């Protein structure tokens, strides 16, 4: 609910801090005292369109902060969490700043947000109903959700949405498979030719680098062999190098015991050198033997390398990508060969998903039809005491063509009213007048209160143009609504004000020569009695008016 409202420099309000409780809170005061400024201020905090004309004359900017404490999993918290804002467990502070030149900034818990997001969050927290504008139920798109909540069909609604998503995914899979098969069949001849070509070529990953290395070596084969032969000759000059080293090693070994160990490192080094020399000669002989100087070998390597590179250019891939391309072509051809079976399987899956969706949606449609009757009866019972006895409320649940089916099911839902006998029902906002509309909304909200997630409702002069028993009926329903949600009402009716759990008086006061400001004070019990008596009697409050006020407050 709305916990507090802080207003700075809005029209005639310089500084105002209000705290709110649950139940019904009434705002009263003389015409022109500034009650509409309070609603304008709250609307700004909820994301309404900014108007620089609301900035108090002489002030650089206005600021409005509205504090709410919705439950942990309220839609407003979920919406903010989706924007990566950590608001779990904390109050929600909606702040709006508008400068004198018309610039506007919005914040939630001191984090800058777009005005659009602020408006969406505000719509989840407060509904404002007035004579000339209304939010929520005037939008026909909300009616289907409201009826489902009244029907208690949350689980069925979830199944319908899940079924819709599954059907859409199955249809998408089938469509994509059809498109792939269609393109593949159009290119079948080219695919088979390319596949046969790559099959004959049999490319292997890494083959390009290997062939390029072999080619480079073969191109310089003669120089390599010449160099290796020269190295071999050097190793064999003056006899075998290994034999020479071994002879030196044995000669030293014969006298080593007389050198007191000083020759041991030399002997070890000669031993290692002899082994390394033998290994070098062996390796040199093997490398020399591996080099094929046959020109036909070089030609074969070059022919293979150039064929691979030509195929890669033709297909627009790297040489190492030819093997993967061949596998992909084979898969496409396999899909062609077995395409009919695959499509049939996907089509069956789509039909199964459709059937599951339709079954769940028809269950939901039945629940809606039954709930619509109960809703119409409940609203009809609320209308006569509100001086709407000739009006008729009807919930229209209409089956739609398949191309209009969606996540909400098979139906279109709309709330319709007829205010005069014999006239066909039409949309709420187009048929009902300002006062009638407010009372229709009140009747609806009383019936729907327990199913609404909106914790705060505001009614602006819902009692306009009525009095006596009708005003009393409005007050009784507002009080009843206040047992389920927080209700704020701006009223000129003493019957309505007397029903309030909390009472605020809005007044103008002169603070300096020519300077007038709006003030708001919460009234204690005795002051409430005096204010309601004023509303009954006018300028002069009589004892009879006070007695009448006592009577109203005692109800």
N, C-alpha and C positions, 0 to 999 in steps of 0.2 A: 504494500500500500504506500501512499504518499506519506512520508514522515515529516518533511519540512519543506518550506518554500522560502527562499531568500531573494528579495527583489531590491535592486539598486538602480535609481534614476530612470524609472519608466513613467513617462508622462507626468502625473501629479504625485507619484510615489518617489520619495527621496531615499528612504531606507526603511525596509520592512522585513521582519523575520517572523514567520508563522510556523507553529508546530501543529500536527494533526494527529488525531486518534482514529480508531476504527468506528464503524457505524455511520450514522447520518450526521453530517455537519451542515448547518444552514448559514447562509450569508445574507444579511438583510441590510437595509439602508435606504435613504431617500434616493429618488431618481436622480442620476447624475453624480452620485457620491463617488463613483469610481469602481463599482463592482465589476464592470466589464474589463477594467485594467488588470484586475487579478486574473481573469481568464486569459486575457492577451498575454500576460506574463507567463502563466503556466504553459500556454500553447507554444511560446517561444522556446521554453526549455524542452518541449516535446518535439521540436523540429519544424514548427510552423514557419511560413515565409516571413523573413525579416523586413521591417519597415523602419527606416531612419526616423520617421515621424513619431515613433514611440520613445525615442531618446528624450529625456527631460530637458527642457530649454536651459541652455547654459552648461550642460554636462557633456563631457567628451564621448561618453559611451554609456550603454546600459548593460547590466549583468543580471542574469536570473539563474539561480541554482535550485533544482528540485531533487530532493533525496528520497529514494525508494528502498524498500527492503523486501524484494520478491523472494519466494522460496528457492531452495537450491537448484531445482531443475526447471525453473520457469523459462518459457521461450525467450525472454529478453536475455537471460544469462547464457543460454545456449547460442543465441545469435552473436553475442559479444565474444564468447569462447571460440566461435568459428573464425573470428577475426584476430585470433591469437592474443586476446586480452584476458588477463588473469583477474577475474571478478568473483571467483568462487568464495562464498562465505562473507563477502564484503557488501556494505550498502552500495547502491548505484547512485552516483552523483552526476546528474545531467546538467551541464552548464552551457549557457549561451551568452555570447558577448556580441553586441551590435554597436558599431561606432556611429557617430553623428553623420558621417559621410556615407553610411549605408553598408559598410563592410561587415561581414558576419563571420564568427568563429564558433565552433562547437567542440565540446569536450565531454568525455565520459570518464569519471574518476581521474581527472586531470590528464588524460591522454587525448590528444587531438583526434577528432573523427570528422568524417564528412557530415554535412547536414542531412544528407539522404539516409545515412546509417542512424543518425540521431532520431530521425522521424520514424524509421522502422522500429527502433527500440521503444520509442514513445508510444507507438500504436499498440504495442504489446502490454504497456503498463497502464494506460489511461484511455477511456472512451469519453468523448465530449459530445453531449447531445444538446442542441439548442433549437431555437425556432427556425433559424435560417441556414444552419449547416449541421451536419451530423456525420459521424465517422463509424465505420464498421458495418452495421446492418444495412446502410443505404447502398453499400457495394454488393451487388447481386452475387459476385464471385465468392463472397464469404458465406452465403446461405447454405451451401452444401455441407460445409464444414460444421456450421452451427447445428444443422439438422442431425448430422451423424453423431455429434456430441450429445444432443438431446436423446437420441436413440440408444446411447450407450454402446455404439457399434465400433469402438476403437480397434478391437482385435480384428473384426471382419474388414474394416477399412485398411488395416495393415496388410492383411492377406491379399486384398485387391491390389494394393500398390506393388506388393512383392510379385504377384502374378503378372501384373502389367509389365514390370521390368523383365521378368523371365520371358514373356512372350515377345517383347521387343528385341531382346538379345537373340532369341531363336530365329526370329524373322530376319534380323540383320545377318546372322551366320548363313542362313539359306540364300539370301540375296547376294552376299559376297561370293559364295561358292558358285552361284549361277553366273555372276559376272566373270569370275576367273575362268570358268569352263567355256563361256562364250568367247572370251578373248583367246583362249588356248585353241579352240576349234578354228577360229579365224586365222590363226598363225600355225596351224598344225603342220603343214608341209614344211615351212621354214624350220620349225622346231625339230622335226624328224631329220632334216638334212643336217642341221647343226649338231644334233646328237650323234649321228653316224660319223660326222667329220671328227668330232672330239673323241669318239670311241676308237677310231682308227689311230688317232694321234696319241691316245693314252697318256695325257700329261700327268706329271707327278709334282707335288709341292717341293720347292727347293731345287728343281732340275735346272732352272735357268742359270742360277749362280754356279752350279756344278759344271755345266757345259761351258760356260764362259771361262771358267778357270782352266779346264782341260784344253780349250781352244788356244788360250794365251800360251800355255806351256808348249803345245804342239807347234805353234807358230815360231817359237824360239828353240826348237828341239836341237838343231845342229850346234848352236852356240852353247847350249847346256851340256851336250855330250862332249864337245871339245874341251870345255872347262873342266869337266869331271875327269876326262882322260889325263889332262895335264896334272890335275891334283893327284891322281893315282900314280902317275910317273914320279912325281915328287916324293910320294910316300915310299916308293920302291927304289929310289936312288941309293947307291952304296949298299945294296942288299936290303933285306926286309927291315923296315923300321922296328917292327915288333921284336924281331930276332936280335937286332942290335941292342935294344933296351933290355932284353932278357939276359944277354951276354954280360952287359954292364952290371945288372942286378946280381948275377951269380958270382961275378968277380969280387964284388964288394962283400957279399955274404961270407966268402971264405976268410976274410980278415976282420969281419965285424966284431968278433969276440975280443979282439985286441984294442978296439977303439973306444971301449968303455961306453957303448951306446950312442956315440955321436953319429955313427953312420946309419942308425936305424931309420931316421926320417928320410934319408936319401934313398935307402932301399925301398921304403914304402912308396915314395913318390915315383920311383922307376917302375914299380909294380903297377901302380895306377895308370901311368902313362902308357905302359905296354898294353894294358887292357883297353884303354880308350882308343889307342891307335888301331887295335884289332877290330874294335866295334866300328870305328870310322870307315875303315876299309870295307867291312862287310856292308854297311849302309850304302856306301858309295856304289858298290857293285850292284846292289839291288835296285837303287834308283836308276842307274844307267841301263839296267836290263828292262825296266818298266817303260822307258821312253820309246814310244813307237814312232819311228821316223818314216813310216809308210805314208805317202801323201794321201792315200785313200782313207786312212783313218781320220786325218784332219778334215777331209771333205765330208765324211759322214757326220762328224761332230758339228760342223758348220751347217750342214743341211738340216740336222735336227734342231739346232738352236734357232735358225732363221725361220723354220716352219712354226715353232712354238711362238715366236715373237709376232709373226704374221697373223696367226690365229688370235692372239691376244689383242692386236690392233683391230682386227675385224669385229671382235665382240665387245670391244671397249672395256677390257679388264687388264689387270696385270697378268704376267705370265703365270705367276704362282696362283692366280685366281681361276685358271682354266679348269682345274680339277673340280673345284666347287661349282663352277658353272655347269660342267657336265652333269654333276649330281642333281643340280636344280632342274636342268632340262629333262632328266630322266624322271624326276618327280612330277613335272608338269605332264609328261606323256603318260605316266601311270594314272594321273588324275583323269586324263582324257579317256584312257582305256576303261577306267572304273568309275567315270564321272556320274553315270546314271544311277549307280547304286548309292554313291555318296549323297547325291542330291535327294534321292528318295528318303534316305535316312534322316537328313536334315529337315525335309518337309514333314515327315512324321513327327519329329521332335517339336516342330513349330505348331502343328495341329494339337499335340498333347498339351503344350503350354497355353495355347489359346483356350482349349476346353477348360483347363484349371482356372484360368482367369475369369472366363464367363460364368463358371459355377459360383466362384466367390462373389463376383459382381452381382449376380442375380440374388444371392442371399442378402447382400447389402441393399439392393433395390427393394426387396421385400421388407427389410427392417425400416427403410426410409418411408415407405408407403404407410406402414403401421404407425410410425412415429409422427408422421405428418398429421394424421387424424387426431392423435393425442395432443399435439401442439396446437392445432386449430381450436380444439375444444377448450384447452387451458387458457389460450389467449382470449377466446370469446367470453369466457367467464370473467375476465378482467375488464372488458370494455364498457359494459353498462355503467358501473360506478364512476367511470372516467368521462361520462357524458359522450360516449361513443356507442350508444345502444343501437343506433341505426347502421353502424359500420360492420363490415364483415372482413375477417382475416382468413386468408387461404394460403396453404403451402402447396405449390405446384411441383410435382415430381413427374417429369416428362422423360420417357425413353428416347434416346438419341440414335441416329443412324450409326452404323459401325465406324464410319470414317470420323465420327466425333467422340468415339470412346476414348478413355484415357485413364490416368492413374486414379481418378476419383470414381471410376466405374462407368456404368452405361447411361447414367441419368444427368439431366439438368435440373437444378433445384432453384426455385425463386419464391420469395415471400411476396404475396399480392394483397392489396386491400381495396375495398369498395366502401366509400363513406356515405353513399346514398342508395336507398333501395332501388333496384332495377338497373343500376349502372354496372357494367362489367368491371371486374377487379383489374387493377393495374399495379405497376411498381410503386413501392412506398413513397419514394421521393417525388413522384409525379402526380400522385392522386391526392395525398394528404396535404392540408394546409400546414402552416408553421406550428400552430398550437396543437392541431390534431397529430401531427407527426411526432412531436415531443411526447404526447400521451401514448401513442402507439408504441413508441420506443420504450416507454416506461412499462407498459403492459408486457411487452416482449421480454424485457430484461428481468422483470419479476419472475416470469415463467422459466427463463433460461439461466437465472443467476447461478445455480449450482453446477452448471456445465461450462461456465465461462472461465478462461484463464486470465482475464483482465482483472486485476485486483482493485482498480479504482475507476469509478464512474462519476462524471460531472454532468449535471443537468442545469441548463441556463434558462430560468423562467419557464419551467415546464408547466407552471400554473397560470400562464398568461391567458387572460380573457375568461377565467372561470372563478368561482367563489363558492361559498357555502358548502353544501354536502360534497360537491365535486372536488373542491379544493381539499376537503378533509380526506376524501378517498385517495387523492394524489399523495397527501402526506402519509397516510397509512401505508401505501404501497412503497413509497420511498423508504420509510422506516423498516418495512419488511425486507426490502432489498438490502438495506444496511446490515442485516443480520448475516448476510453471506459475503458481501463485498463492502469496501469503503465507498460511501456516497457523499459527494459534495453538491449542494444545490444552492443556486442563486434564486431568491424568491422574494415576492412582494406579498405573499399570502401568510397571514398569521396562523392559519390551520396547518400549513406545511412547516413553518418555522417552529411551531410548538412541538412537533414530532422529533426535532433534532436532539441528538445526544449531546452535541456541541453547537454553540451558537456564536457567530462572529458578526460584529456590527461594523459596517463600512461607512465612514463619514469624511466630510471635508472640514479642514480647520485652517484658520488664517494664522500663519506663524510670523508674519511681518506685513508691513504695509504693502498691500497689493500682491502678496505671495500666499497662495493657497496650496495645501498639500492634502493628499488622501491618507487617512490612517485606518488601521484595522485593529480591533480589540476583541479578544475572546471574553464573552460575558459570563459572569457568575450568575447563580440562580436568580437573585433578586433583580439584577440588571436585565436578565432575560425577560422576566415578568414585565418589567417596565417597557422594554422594546416591543414585545408582542402587544401590550396594551396600546402603545403608540400606533402600531400598525392597524389596530382595530378602530381607534378613536380619531386618529389624525393628529393635528397639531396640539390639541388640548386633551391630555390624558385624564380621564375621569375614574372615579372609584368603580363605576359600572364596567368600564373597560378593563380595569385591573381584575375585577371579579371574573369577567369573561376570559381573560388571559389565564387565570388560575384554572378555570374549567377546561380550557384547551390543553394546558400543560399536564393536567391530571389524567388525561385519556391514556 
